[in-house]
Structures are given as C-alpha cells and as structure tokens.
C-alpha cells in the first residue's frame, strides 16, 4: 500500500462492525498501527439490529484489517465526496473542493448583512466586481437553502462573539 491508494479497512468487536473506504495518506510503514485517512465514507453497523449509518468525514483511526477497495467501493467514495462538493484528484493525490460557478444571468444566492444579522439575498450573476467578489469569497450559492444554512452559521458566530 502506498500514499494515495484507495483502500477499504475496518474493525469489529462483539457489539459493532465498522468499515470504510478511504484514501491512504502516507504509507503503511509511516502509519505503523494507525492508517491515517484523508477522507473516508463508511458504514457503521450498530449491534445486532443491523441499522446502518453512512457518513463522509476527515479522520484518523486505527483498523484491524485493510485491503484495496473494489471499483464499487471506490465509486461509493467518489459519490459521497461529490455530494459534499468534493472530488478525488489522483494526480495531486488530494481531495479537492468542487466549486459551483453560475452562468451569466443565472439566479444565485449570497449572504447579505442586514443589521443585526446575515440574510439570504437573491441576485443575478453578472461579470462585475460585486459578483466576482462574492464568488471569490465562496459566498455564491446555487440554492436558497445552501445560502440560508451558511447565513445561520455566520449568525451563530456573531452570537458567540457578541458581548
């Protein structure tokens, strides 16, 4: 196994079985007992009831077994990354962000500070300083829901900082 390989690994005990598909970050020799993972998606089987939880995250963990991922498992990882707006760049050996860019005249959404909080503002994409500035700040969203979620995070930070 080497840096950038896509592997499947996991562990199990009498209560849980956990396995995940991931990108190996480093070599097995460098990692020794721990397989340091850049990004992974996995299925966690909870006890005997067979309920599954699937996730994608950045993580480091130790595993009791590992093998090369099958093509189907690789696709599962790629699909999970795409849902998160990310992709695996094999050339760079890195997980990269996929950035949506609207077409001229397309409707977009952006956070707008309307004292005392951020709100979602709808606007049309144009090639001008305003549009470019928002895009470069990653403040350009395809859906109202995405922007509202971002505004909520911004407003939560404001509440934390407020004396």
N, C-alpha and C positions, 0 to 999 in steps of 0.2 A: 504494500500500500504506500502511496506517496501523496504529497501535497496536491490538493485539487481533485483527488478521486472522489467519486460519489459512492458512498457506502451505505449499507443498512446495518444497524447494530442495535443492541438492546440488552436487557437484563430481565430476570424473573425471580420471584420467590413464591412462597405458598399463598400470598394474598394478591399479587399483582404481576402482570406481564406488561412490559413496556418495550416498544421497538420504534425506531425512527430511521428515516432516510436523511442523509446529511452530506455535506461537503467536508472532507477531511482538511483541516487547517494544520499543516505541518506534516511530519512523517510519524509513523508509529514509534520509531526509535526516539524521536524528540518528545513524544507524548507519554511514553512509557505506559503506566497503568491507566492513564486518562486519555481518552480520544477527544481532542479539542475540536469542537464543531463550530463552523462559521454560521450556518443556517441549517435548520432541520425542520422536517414536518414529521409528525409521528402519530401513532395510535396507541392510546393507553387503555388497556383492558382492565376494568375495575373488578376485582374479586370474581366470584362465581356467577354473577348476574350477567356477565358478557357485555355490559354497557361500554361504549367506546367514546373517548374524547379525542378529537383530532385537532392539532394545533400547528402553528409555524412560529418560530422564535429564534433568537440567537442564544446560544447556550454552551456550557462546558459541562461534561458529565463523564462518569466512568461507565463502561459497559462490560458485560461478561462475555459477549460474543460479537463478532462482526464479519461481514462478507461484502463483496462487491454488490452494488444494487442492480437489480434486474432493470430492463428497459421500462417495464411498467412502473416500478418503484421510482425510477428517475423521473418519469413523466408526472407522477404524483407530486414529487418535489417541485418540478417546474410549474405545474398548475397551481400549487399552493403559493409559490412565490409570485406568480402573475396576479393572483387575487390580492396580494399585498402591494402590487405595483412594483415588483422586483423581478429580476431575471438573473440567471447564472451566465456569466461571461467566461467561457472556458479559456479564452486567450489570455485574459487578465487574471484568471483564477480568482475571481471575486464575484460577490453578489452585488449587482448594480441596481440602482433605482430607475424605474421606467417613468419618465416624466411626460405627462399628457400636455400637448400644446394645441390650443384651439386654432381653427382656421379663421381667416378674416371674416367678420360679420357673424361669427358663431356666438351664441349666448354662453357666458361664463359667470362664475360667482366668485366674489372676493370678500375678505373681511374688511369692514369699514368701521372706524372708531367713531361712534355716536355717543358722546359723553353720557353716562359714565362707563359704557361697555362697548364691546365689538358686536356688530350685527352683520348679517349676510346681505350683500348688495349684488344685484344682478346687473350685468353690463354686456356690451357687445365688444368682441375682440377687434382691436384695430392695431395697426402698426404705428404706435406713437410711444412717447415716453411713459405715459401712465400704464398702458398695457404691458410694456416691456419691464417696467419696474416691478409690477405685481408678479409677473411670470418669473423674473429672476429671484424674487424673494420666496418663491414657491407658494404664493398667495393666489393662485389661479386654479379654480376648481371646476370640474366638469358638471357636478351636480350640486344642487342646493343643500342636500343632506351632508355631503362631504364638507362643504364650507361651514355649515352650522355646527358640525362636530368640532371643526378646527376653532371656530369662534368660542365654543364652550370651553375648550382647553385654554385659550387665551384669557377668557374671563375668569376661569378658575385660578390662573396665575395672578391676575390682578387682585382677586380676593385674598390670596395668600400674602401678597406683598403689602396690601393696604393696612395702615396702622390702626 
